[in-house]
């Protein structure tokens, strides 16, 4: 009789404990989505940004650029963070290097090297 009561209480305790979900199994889909997101979006964007920064750092007088505001011009001088840009025959402006949007002829320069 004591053995029967002990067995019944053991069965009730076992039935009361539900199996716990595996944390790794629950997080795996999120990790996979992040890895795919990184490989398809973040990594190519970083590569493109690094290439653009390298081109901007190698600007020299005479290069033709388009700013992020859409202004076409020719570089007259380059300083540490500033570029003197000639936008018409008598108009020179100073812009930051971060305002350079497109370097016209940059693909030709890369293929020629």
C-alpha positions in Angstrom: 0.0 0.0 0.0 2.8 2.4 0.8 4.5 1.4 -2.5 1.3 2.1 -4.4 0.9 5.6 -2.9 4.6 6.4 -3.6 4.2 5.2 -7.3 1.0 7.3 -7.7 2.7 10.4 -6.3 5.7 9.9 -8.7 3.3 9.6 -11.7 1.6 12.8 -10.7 4.8 14.6 -10.3 6.1 13.4 -13.7 2.8 14.4 -15.4 2.9 17.9 -13.8 6.3 18.7 -15.2 5.8 19.6 -18.9 8.8 19.3 -21.1 10.7 22.6 -21.3 11.3 24.1 -24.7 14.8 24.1 -26.0 16.2 27.7 -26.1 18.6 26.9 -28.9 15.7 25.6 -31.0 13.7 28.7 -30.3 16.5 31.1 -31.2 17.8 29.2 -34.3 15.3 30.8 -36.8 16.2 34.3 -35.6 19.9 33.6 -35.9 19.4 32.2 -39.4 17.4 35.2 -40.5 20.1 37.5 -39.1 22.9 35.6 -40.9 21.0 35.8 -44.2 20.2 39.5 -43.7 23.9 40.2 -43.0 25.2 38.3 -46.0 22.7 39.7 -48.5 22.4 43.3 -47.2 24.9 44.5 -44.7 28.1 43.0 -46.1 27.7 44.3 -49.7 26.7 47.8 -48.4 29.9 47.9 -46.3 32.0 46.9 -49.2 30.4 49.6 -51.4 30.9 52.2 -48.7 34.5 51.3 -48.2 35.2 51.5 -51.9 33.5 55.0 -52.0 35.5 56.2 -49.1 38.8 55.1 -50.7 37.9 57.0 -53.9 37.0 60.1 -51.9 40.3 59.9 -50.0 42.2 59.8 -53.3 40.5 62.8 -54.9 42.9 65.3 -56.5 42.5 68.7 -58.2 41.0 68.3 -61.7 38.7 65.4 -60.8 35.0 66.0 -61.7 32.4 65.1 -59.1 28.7 65.3 -58.3 27.8 66.2 -54.8 25.0 64.5 -52.8 22.9 67.7 -53.5 23.3 67.2 -57.2 25.9 69.9 -57.9 28.3 69.2 -60.7 31.8 70.6 -60.3 35.6 70.3 -60.7 37.9 70.0 -57.8 40.3 72.9 -57.5 41.9 72.0 -54.1 41.8 69.3 -51.5 42.3 69.8 -47.8 42.0 67.3 -44.9 38.2 67.5 -44.6 37.3 70.1 -47.2 37.2 70.2 -51.0 37.3 73.5 -53.0 34.9 72.9 -55.8 34.5 75.0 -59.0 30.9 74.9 -60.1 31.0 77.6 -62.8 33.5 79.9 -64.4 33.7 82.4 -61.5 32.2 80.4 -58.6 34.1 78.3 -56.1 32.6 76.7 -53.1 34.0 74.6 -50.2 32.3 71.4 -49.4 33.0 68.6 -47.0 34.4 65.3 -48.3 31.3 63.5 -47.0 29.2 65.6 -49.5 30.8 63.9 -52.5 28.2 61.7 -54.1 29.6 60.4 -57.4 33.1 60.7 -58.8 32.7 61.1 -62.6 35.1 58.9 -64.5 36.1 57.0 -61.3 35.3 53.6 -63.0 37.6 54.6 -65.9 40.3 55.4 -63.4 40.0 52.1 -61.7 40.0 50.1 -64.9 43.1 52.0 -66.1 45.2 51.1 -63.0 
